Amino acid sequence: MSEIIYDFGSGRSNPETFPIAALQKAASDVIAREAEALNDYPGKLGFAPLREAMAQRESDREGVVVDPDHIVLTNGSMQAVTLCGEALAERGDSIIVEEYSYPGTLSAYRSLGLEMTGVKLTPDGMCLDTLTTELQRLQDSGKPAKFIYTISTYQNPTGFTMPKTRRLELINIARQFDVPVVEDNCYADVYYEGELQPALYALDDDPRQIYLCSLSKILAPGLRLGYFLAKPPMLDKLLARRHDAGSNTLAAAIVAEFYKDGVWTHTKFGNEALLKKRDQVLDGLDEHLADLCVWSKPEGGLFIWMRLPDDVDRKELWKRTQANGFAYLPGVAFHYRNADVPYLRLAFGHLTEQQIAEGLPVLARCIKESRTSNEAMVHNSLF
Ligand SMILES: Cc1ncc(COP(=O)(O)O)c(C=O)c1O
């Protein structure tokens, strides 16, 4: 295998806007100031000033009051994803996910032995007719779904966002079937354009609501800071499964200090740089692959979802791209049942302008060389 030069595979933050000096300063300020907190265990909720900063972040975006004591800091939002699986379901139980979803979530729920039902995706998110049919089917089979997991905004991998009307319908369906919704909103603030859609908790005060968010996408994943928002008794149900003595106070204190005037100045700055990369990738795809593939044009988030022609030999494509230093994540990694679907995901957050400019022609060439026919493009939509 040759060295990967064009890593469109991993979903990472942008190193160009990582605030090194400001975090260095914050670290040096907080170590002395928070010495007492650092010499103690953080407790189940975690470092209060960061919970307050995240409550402010949520409340600024959603326009509703968020209680910092309903926010729990976690080791990345991934810990919260896993906690939901552990607290709400048991091995062998059924849950609902989107047909294409985040591989980390799928892997966690698979290893907990949860039986996932995948609901078809549309450019407006989960197809609610399919959702209703599946919830009914599971209920009739005596194994009702224990929760619905949705990445409602700038979905990973498709980039799709569910509009408010569909969110309201989702809330109604969930209520009708008495099933909690876990909304994973970790890309919400990686915003480029378009109308903002409200989080489910801002539309509904059902006490079963669980909301997950992260600092990985607006700051950096190496901090391993995420959080969930839930009200008692759901909050206590989730906390009862937490046995790690809380999350890293040092990381939380540095980030709380960095965000002491809010998250928005740095987030906006980061998004402007990401938008340029998104546009460069979209332009590059138009230039090199418009005659063969279709792809999403995300209004936020870090990914572009691309449909390959059916006549591409996907094993061959993988081999050729790897041999040419190009990495992507194949559709199979996102499918709830590991089906080998003709899609791939391109991540662009951490790539340089040069890597994007040079990498896309490599991908286009490999796709063309992996085709088994000369048929003209047959698909003009993603699904
Ligand atoms: C939808 C989704 N949820 C959760 C995570 C986990 O992120 P983290 O644990 O870094 O917050 C990711 C990471 O890519 C993701 O895409």
Ligand as a Chemical Component Dictionary entry (heavy atoms), coordinates in Angstrom:
data_LIG
# 
_chem_comp.id                   LIG 
_chem_comp.type                 NON-POLYMER 
_chem_comp.pdbx_formal_charge   0 
_chem_comp.three_letter_code    LIG 
# 
loop_
_chem_comp_atom.comp_id 
_chem_comp_atom.atom_id 
_chem_comp_atom.alt_atom_id 
_chem_comp_atom.type_symbol 
_chem_comp_atom.charge 
_chem_comp_atom.model_Cartn_x 
_chem_comp_atom.model_Cartn_y 
_chem_comp_atom.model_Cartn_z 
_chem_comp_atom.pdbx_ordinal 
LIG C1 C1 C 0 -22.667 11.678 13.863 1  
LIG C2 C2 C 0 -21.509 11.583 14.783 2  
LIG N1 N1 N 0 -21.730 11.367 16.084 3  
LIG C3 C3 C 0 -20.730 11.275 16.959 4  
LIG C4 C4 C 0 -19.414 11.396 16.543 5  
LIG C5 C5 C 0 -18.352 11.249 17.560 6  
LIG O1 O1 O 0 -17.665 12.435 17.733 7  
LIG P1 P1 P 0 -16.863 12.794 19.041 8  
LIG O2 O2 O 0 -16.856 11.589 19.916 9  
LIG O3 O3 O 0 -15.499 13.147 18.578 10 
LIG O4 O4 O 0 -17.586 13.927 19.652 11 
LIG C6 C6 C 0 -19.128 11.625 15.194 12 
LIG C7 C7 C 0 -17.744 11.742 14.726 13 
LIG O5 O5 O 0 -17.437 11.820 13.563 14 
LIG C8 C8 C 0 -20.207 11.717 14.289 15 
LIG O6 O6 O 0 -20.025 11.931 12.986 16 
# 
loop_
_chem_comp_bond.comp_id 
_chem_comp_bond.atom_id_1 
_chem_comp_bond.atom_id_2 
_chem_comp_bond.value_order 
_chem_comp_bond.pdbx_ordinal 
LIG C1 C2 SING 1  
LIG C2 N1 SING 2  
LIG C2 C8 DOUB 3  
LIG N1 C3 DOUB 4  
LIG C3 C4 SING 5  
LIG C4 C5 SING 6  
LIG C4 C6 DOUB 7  
LIG C5 O1 SING 8  
LIG O1 P1 SING 9  
LIG P1 O2 DOUB 10 
LIG P1 O3 SING 11 
LIG P1 O4 SING 12 
LIG C6 C7 SING 13 
LIG C6 C8 SING 14 
LIG C7 O5 DOUB 15 
LIG C8 O6 SING 16 
# 
